[in-house]
Structures are given as C-alpha cells and as structure tokens.
Amino acid sequence: MAATLCAKLLPKPGWLPLTQSVRHGSKAVTRHRRPMHLLKQKILAVTEYVPPKRPFPPGAYPSETKRVQEESPFAILLKKQLEKMFQDCKMVAVVQNNACNAEDMLTLRHRLYKHGITVRFFPNPVARSFLSSSVYCNMAPLFIGPIVLFVSKEPKVKQMLTILRASPQMILVGACIDNTLLSAQGVVSYSKLPSITVVQGELVSGLTMLTSHTASLMQRHPVHLSALLQQHVKQQSSDDSVEEAT
C-alpha cells in the first residue's frame, strides 16, 4: 500500500511539477572571526617559535674551501710579454674591434707597420690580471669586449689617428703614452701638441734671446758712462780753449 502511494506521488520520467519550492535569502552565519589587534599580531610575530635548522649529514655537500687554481704556463708567458711591452713601448693604445673582417685587419696592420706601429692581441682576463698588480692598474676597465692593442716604441699619435679615421670599425678607447693614461679625447689633444724638436728649438731660441738681452743690459751702463765722460772731456777742452783766446 505504501509503495503504491509513493509510486503515485513521485513524478513520472520526463514530467516536471508545476510548482517548485525555492528558498531565498542568505544563510545566517553567526560565527565570524573577530579581527586581531595589531599589537597582538606584532607580539605573536615576535614571539613565534622558529625551530632550528636540521644539520646536514656529513658528506652530503662538498666542502666550502676555495680551490686556488694555478695559472697556466701560457698565461704566465703572456703576462711576461705584456710586462716587456709596457717597458719597451712608449705608446700603448687600447682599440675596440667592432666586427672588422680579416682583410680589413690585414690592411690596417700593414698601414700601421709602415709607421712603426704594431698590432698585438691579448686575452682580456690575462691583461686585467697583469694590470691589477702593476702600476698601470687604471687601464684595467678599458679591457672589455674585443680589444686590440696598438703599440710603438715612440708616440706616433698623429699617424695612428689618421689611420683610424679610415677604419670606422676600430674605435679608440684610451691609451698610455709616456706612462700617462689618456682618454680618447686626451689622445686627440696630445696629437695637436708640437713635436719635441720644435719645442726644443723654441726653448733654445728663448734662452738665447734672454742671454743676449741680459748681455746688452749689462753692457749698456759702461757704454753710456764712457759716452758721458767723453762728452765731459770735450766740453772741458772747449772751455779751456775759449779762456785762452780771451
């Protein structure tokens, strides 16, 4: 009987009831968490227990001792060559190579060799390692990127700048000329200075002029004194002749 009644009350498949009961409104939630006071939050943060880190088992990680890597014999040889180059050459120019091909580099080296300027290549780590322990340590920041060295036993600055103007791929960064570190603008200003022979000639001419002027000043007073004495003698002799005639 009850099963028959339930079967009658249940909706048939594919059939929906005309009315449905829907509950509107929000759920009543009475258990809201109250905000914690700021001072209490700070106290809890300060007094929070921080467990110590668990020690690693021995041998799990390699030792932290620094391994000192010895320099290769080739790097030591390059350092010796750099030292000899700085001792023998009065001009060491640092030039940045911006994608200069082999043919242009060969032409550039040939043009520089005509003026006694040679092109040298050294790895940047080796150059910086040598410069850091030498008196030329201020040149170490210049060795960044592809670097080429133009060296010569005499400061051929004008010839080097003239050749570099024809090679836009090569950019002058700085130079050490006569144990003086110069920037690119400083090298240009140095090239505008007169040569040593001209300066020596001007110095010799100036010293000669000063000595001749000093000698003329020293001889002026005796000559002037002798002229005055001669004039006085002439006046005395003329006075005596007039007195005799009277």
Secondary structure as GFF3:
##gff-version 3
##sequence-region A 1 246
A	DSSP	alpha_helix	2	9	.	.	.	ID=ss1
A	DSSP	alpha_helix	38	46	.	.	.	ID=ss2
A	DSSP	alpha_helix	73	88	.	.	.	ID=ss3
A	DSSP	beta_strand	91	97	.	.	.	ID=ss4
A	DSSP	alpha_helix	102	114	.	.	.	ID=ss5
A	DSSP	beta_strand	118	120	.	.	.	ID=ss6
A	DSSP	alpha_helix	124	132	.	.	.	ID=ss7
A	DSSP	three_ten_helix	137	142	.	.	.	ID=ss8
A	DSSP	beta_strand	147	152	.	.	.	ID=ss9
A	DSSP	alpha_helix	157	165	.	.	.	ID=ss10
A	DSSP	beta_strand	170	177	.	.	.	ID=ss11
A	DSSP	beta_strand	180	183	.	.	.	ID=ss12
A	DSSP	alpha_helix	184	191	.	.	.	ID=ss13
A	DSSP	alpha_helix	196	245	.	.	.	ID=ss14
###
